[in-house]
Amino acid sequence: MLDGEREAIAGYVALIGDFVNGSTSAPEFEDRFQARYLADQREWSEETFQLLDRLFADVDFFVAEDDLREPEKGDLDADGLRAAARRALDGLVAL
């Protein structure tokens, strides 16, 4: 882990935690996570980058509207996104 990285990931941990525990809806999480991730210019360790980047991809596969979702193409519903967020959160906390 790079210098100061633990403190820097605290914002992501809080954001992801709010979604995982149900305080934030999937569409709200999608907007907040994408905005934070895309604005983030920090250089991360490889482990942290892989966790955040994988979650970014999962967020990108989230489709809120049932009739537009194509699971066979990898689209995620809110439950699938929450499971992906839980994996990312567990990984970040374990660093």
Buried (B, 14 or more C-beta within 10 A) or exposed (E): EEEEBEEBBEEBBEBBBBBBEEEBEBEEBBEBBBEBBEEEEEEBBEBBEEBBEBBBEBBEBBBBEEEEBEEEEEBBBBEBBBEBBBBBBEBBEEE
